[in-house]
Amino acid sequence: MKLRDLAGILPVEASSDIAVTGVTSDSRQVQPGDLFFALSGTKTDGAAYATEAANRGASAVVVAKGAQIPGVDIPVLFANDPRHALALAAARFFGRQPRTMVAVTGTSGKTSVAAFTRQIWEHAGFAAASIGTTGVVAPGRNEYGSLTTPDPVALHRLLKELADAGVTHASMEASSHGLDQRRLDGVELAAGAFTNLGRDHMDYHPTVEEYHQAKLRLFDTLLPKGAPAVIFADDPWSEPTIAAARAAGLSVLTVGRHGTFLELKRVEHERHRQRAEIMADGIIYEIDLPLAGDFQIYNALVSAGLAIATGTPAAKALPALEKLKGAPGRLDLVGTTTAGAPVYVDYAHKPDALENVLASVRPFTTGRVLVVFGCGGDRDRGKRPIMGEIATRLADIVIVTDDNPRSEVPEEIRAAILAAAPGAIEIGDRRQAIHEAVAMLHAGDTLIVAGKGHEEGQTIGTQTLPFSDHEEVRVALRERAA
């Protein structure tokens, strides 16, 4: 690629024949010929690394208009919004992406919706992929990931790989960080979806309203006019989201008990599945969803809405719900005690998610609901007492333990939770907490181990140590069965 091929994205001369062999925003990864985007962050300004990028052989540097950079002997291009420009440049550089791309935003359910949508497409015969918190899943590919929404360069490299491998349909999560930081701006979206909004990322967004506004970029900025916007209709934030999508000229398709596109007429809860009646185009579909919890029904409806909105007939999409497999760490039944008490691992690490998962197991729990959870360090501190209150209100036995303390003092995180959790048991060591909770189980009880879900490590200080809630639960169950 020549620099002139990025005309329209960057202020370059049409005659510029400078070769561009890659794009990056990390000066440490610059290779000779790369176009370096100097992005401003919360802690550092990328312009300070322009000299390092030049020394490593960058072909040119892109900075924000008005930025002060040291003298470099390579072209410097000034952009109104370097993050936006990076996303578009990455899309143009890598060139290909699956022809049907959808994105889902919301506080909870994004991972499940992305995974469910992929599975529905697969059932309909499409080569499909999903991208999100649990990684990348595609035909012949299952890779663990760490970011909900990858940076634009990694994302578009991945989309090209998927397209080159024959993937035609891909679903991805759109986090508020990813949307605010323009990571999806180069993705050619066919449809978007909204699940719900609760308290999250208050360490990044000053208010819940601004958090919601970041989510709305999917609808008011990224989706083309007339594109389908599948919106869960039963959340307190559904109406403002619907209003914003309509104002943006999108085709709003609502799902849920108050949905008009897919209406949930009736649902019966059982221990490991739910029987649902869903109306689409005046036809009632009776579905046995092999997953527990109201929130899984709602996620399945959003997913089916996305699949139908992008061309899968309802008569194929809705029956496919009976074949769904839950996303890793989302109300995952890990095993049962010899007395039949189930133990679930769930990723719930924010107030609404914890409330949803505890409420979802109550209908089929004849005994006690037990929960083991903590809160992550270096994240929203305000949610800690909120989650403590939710846990003690909805569970019969609460064990407060460590999540990922990161750089914070673990005892202080637990103390903030315990301040609003009278009667809760404090066991700092997560492994011990899980084992003691399993030992407490009687017939009829249900245990939820919440907060880390699919994660395979625990971050303490600057170290991430191997740790899996799933594995610890399995070990504890084996020990009790011996």
N, C-alpha and C positions, 0 to 999 in steps of 0.2 A: 504494500500500500504506500502511496505517496501522501505527503501532508496535504496536498491539494484535494485529495479525496475526502477530506473532512470539512471542506467548504460547506457553509450553511450551519455547521455545528460550531466551528471556530473561525475567527477572523484571519483567514489565510489567503494568500494570493493564489489566484487560479493557476498561475504558472509555477507554483512552488513544487519542485520535484524532489524535495528532501524525502528520503526513504523513512518510513515508519515500520519498524519490525515488531512492535508490541506497544501496549498501553499499560500504565501502572500508576498507582498513587502512593507506592511504598518505595522510597528512595533506596532502601536496602536491597530491593529486588530488581533495580534497574539493570537492564542488559543493553549492550551497544545497539543504538537505533531505536530504543524505546521512547515513546512520548510520555513525559512525566507530568502528572497532574498534581500540583501543590495545593492540597486541600487544607482549609482551616478547621481545626478540631477544638474540643473543649479545653485541651491542655496545651497543644502545640499548634503552630502555624506551619503548614507544609512548605511555605515559601522559604523558610529557614534552611530547607534541605535542597534547595535548587542547585547550590554549588556541588554538593555531593552527587546529585543526579547527573550533573554535567560531567563531573570527573569520571563517572562510571560509564559515560558514553551516550547519554540521552541525546536524542535528535533535536528536541525542543522541550520547552517548559510551558505549562499552562498555569496561570495564576489568576486570582480575582482582580477585577479592575481596581486600581488604586493601591494594590499591594506593593510593599517595598521589598525588593529582593537585591541581594548582592550582585555585583557585576559578574555575568557569565558570558561565555563566548559562543552560546548557541541561541537560536531564536527564542524570544519570550512572547507568548500569546496571552492576551488579556480577555477573560470571559466574564460575563455578568454573573453566571452561576457555574463555577467549575465542577461542582458535583453533578449537576444536570448534564453538562458537556461531557464529563467522563462516561456517564451511562450511555449517552448516545454514541460516543466514539467507540466504546467497547462493543456495542451492538453492531456498528458498521464494520469494525475491524474483524470480528469473528463471523459476521455475515448471516449465519443460519440459526434458526430456532424452530422448534416444533410448530406446525402451522396452527394448531389450536392450543392457545395458552390461556389459563384462567388463574386468578389470584383470589385468595380469601383473607379477609382481615377481621379483627375482633379481639377481645381479650382472651377468651377461652374457646377451644374447639378448632382452632386453625389446623393443627396437626392432623386431627381426625378427619376433618373435611377434605383436606388435601389427599389423604390416604384413601378415603372412601370414594372420592371422585375418580381417582386412578382405578380403583377396583371395579367401579361401575363401567368405566370405559373398557377395561379389559374384558369384562363379561360381555360387552357389546361387540367385541372383536377388534378393538383398536390397540395398537402398540402404544402404551401409556406409561407415564412417569409421574412421580410426586417428589417435591423438593421442600424441605423444611427442617424443623427442629431435630427430627430424628434422622436426618440425612437424606440421601437420594435413593429412591427405589425405582427401578426400570427393568425391562427385560434383560436378564443376565447381569443385573447390577443391584447391589444392596450395600450402600456405604453409609457408615455412621457419620453424622455431621455435628457441628457445634453452634452454627448460627442459624436463626430462624430464616433470615433473608440474607443470602451471601452478598459480598460486595460486587459491584457491577462487572469487574473483570473476571472474577471467579464464576459469576453467574453466567455470563455470556460465553465463556469458554465451555462451561457445562452444557448450556443449551445447544451449542454447536455440536458437541460430542453426542448428545442425545439425538439431535436431528440426523447427524451422519450415521447413527446406528439404526435409523429407521423409526424412531419415536415420532408419532404424529400428534399426540395429545399429552399435555403436561399441566399439572396443577401445582401451585406453589403458595406458600404462606407469605403474607405481606404484613410484617410487623410495623408498629408505629415508628420505630427507629429506621427501618428500611425505607418506609415511605417518606419520612421527614428528611432522610439523608439522600434521597433521590436514587436509591439503588435499583428501583424497578422502572426508571424513566425510559429505558431503551427496550423494554419488553412489549411486544405487540400482542396486547390482550384482546381476547374474544369476549370475555365476560369476567365479572367480579362478584364477590359475595361478602356479606356481613353476618357475623354470628351473634355478637352481643358486646356489651361494654361494661366493665367493672373497674375496680381500682387496680392499677398496675403502672409500673414505670414512673412513679411519682418522684423518683430521683432524677428523671430526665425531663418530664413534662411538668411545668409549674402547676397546672390545674387539670382536673378531669376534662373540662371543656376543651383545653388545648390538646389534650391526649386524643379526644374524639376528633378534633379538627385534623390532626395528623392522619388518623384513619381515613378521613373523608377524601384525602388526596387521591385515593384509589378511584373514587367516583367522580369528583369534580375536576380532576386533572388528567388522570392516566387512561381511563376508559374512553374510547371514541364515542361520539354522539350516536345515540340509537342502540348502543350495546346493551346486553342484558345485565341488570344488577339484581342478583338474587339476595333477598334480605329476609332474615328471620324476623317474623312479625310480632313476637311475643315478649320482647325485651323492652325495658324502660327507654332505651336509646334507639328503638326501632323507628319511631316516628320522625325524629330529626334526621335520621339517616335516609329514610325514604324521601323526605322533603328535599334534602340536598341532592340525592340522585335524580329526582324528577327535575329539579332546577337546572341540573347539568345536562338535561336532554336525554337521559338514559331510559331504557325500557325496564321499569321496576316490576320484579316478579317476587311476590311475598310468599313465604312458606311458614307453616306452623299452625297452631290452633286458630289463629286469626288470619291465616294465609289465604290468598285468593288464587294463587298458582298451584300450590300443593297444600291442601287443607287436612290437618290431622283431625279426623272425626272422632276417633276413640282409641284408647290404648289400655291394655291390661298388662300389669307388671308380673313377671315371674322371676324366680331366682337368677337365672342366667339368660333370660330372653324376654322379649316383649311382643305381644300381639297388637298390631296396629291396623287401623283402617284409614287409608289415605285417599282423598278424592283429588283426581286430576282430570280436567276437561269433562266433568260430570260423571266420570267412572270411578267407582269405589274399588280400590285394590286392598285386599287383605294380606298383610305382610307379617311374617314371623321374623323379627329382628333378633339375631343371636347375640345380643349385647344388652347388658343391664343399664338402667339409669335413664331418666327423662332426657338428660343432656345428649345422650347418644342417639335418641330418636330425633332430636332437633338437629344434630350434626348430620345425620343421615338424610334428613329432608333438604338441608342446604346443599348437600352433595348431589342428591338426585336432581335438585333444581338446576345446578350448574351443568350436569350431564345433559339434561333435557334441553336446556337453553342453548347448548352447543351442538345439538343435532341428534342426540340419542333419543329414540322414541320412548315415551313414558312406559309403554308396554314392555320394554326391555330394561329400562332404568330402575323401575320400582321393584320388580321381582328380584333384581340383582341385590337388593338390600338384604335378602335372606342369606346371602353368601358372604356378607361382610366379615372381615377380621379386624378386630380393634387395633389401633395404632399402638406401638410399644409403649408401655407405661401408662396407658389410659384405662383406668379401672381394669387392670390386668389381673385376672384370677391366676395366682401363682400356684395355689394348692389348697388343700383342706387338711384339718387335723383328723386324727383317727375317729373323733366324735362327729366329724362332718362340718366343722366351723370353717368357713372360707376365709382366705387371706388375700387381699387385693393390694397391688401396688399402683399408685396413681401419681401423676405429675403435678397435682394441685399444689401450687406454691403461691397462690394469691387468694384473697378473701372469697370472691364469688366461686372460684373453682372448688375451694375446700367446702363451702356451703353446699354446692351442687352434689359433690360426690358423697358427702355424709347423708344428705337427704335422699339420695338415690338408693342407698342400701337399706334404709329404714323399713320400707314396705315389706321386704322379704326377710327381715331379721326378727326372729321370735325371742331372742335373748338380748344381749347387750351389744352396742356398737362401740368398738375400741378404735382409737386413732393414735398413731405415732407420727409426729411432725415437728418441724422447726422452721426457721426463716433464714434466708441467705444474708450473709454480711455484705456490706458495701452496696446495698440496695435500699429501696424504699423502707425507711424505718417506721413510718406511720402505720403500716399495715400489720405490724407485729401484735399490738394489743387487739386489733380488730379480729385477727385470726384466732387469738386466744379465746376471745368471747364466743366466736362461732363454734369452735371446737367444744367448749364446755357446754354450750347450749344444745348442740346436736349429738354429741357422743356421751356415752355413759362413763367411759374411762378414757382419760386423756394423758398421754405421755409426751412431754415436751423434750425434744432432743436437739442435736445439732444438725443443720442442713449443710450448707457450704459457708462456713464462717468467714472465709477469705481473710482480709486483714483485720477484722474486728475481733474483740474479745468474746469468745463464745458464751461465757457466763452472762455477759451484759445483754446479748441477744435473747437468751432464754429468759432473763429477768423481765425484759420488756413484754414478752408473751405472757409470762406467768402473772404479771400484774393484773391482767384481765381474765385470768383462768383459775379461779379459786377451785381448790381440790385437785388440780392437775398434779401429776407425778413428774418430777424432773430427773431425767437420766441423760447426762450429756453425751456419753458414748453411744453413737447411733447403733452400732452392732449390738451392744448390750440391751438397748431399748427395744430393738426388734425381737430379740430372743426372749426377753421378759414378757413382752406383750403376747407372743405366741404361747408362752407358758400359762398365761392367764385365761386362755380360751376354754369355754365350755360349749357343749352342744347348743346350737341355736344362736351363738354369738357370731359377729362379723368383725374382722380386723381390717382397717385401712392403714397402710404405710404410705404417707403422703409427702410430696415435695420434690422428690428427685426422679421418680418415674424411670425413664429409659437410661438415665445417666449411669456411667460406669466408673465414676471417680468422685472423690470428695475433696474439695479445695479448702485447705487449712493453711493460712498464711499465704506463701507464694507457691506452695506445693500442691499438686493434685495427686492424691493417693488412690490406688485402685479400690473401688467400693461399688457394690451393686446391691440395691435393695432386694432385687429378685433373688440373687444368690444367697443373701443372708436369710431371707424368708425360707428358701428351700432347705438350707442347712438346719435352721431352727425346727422346721417341720420334721426333718429326718431324725433329729435328736429326740424329739418328743415321741416319735413313733417307735424308737428303738426299745 
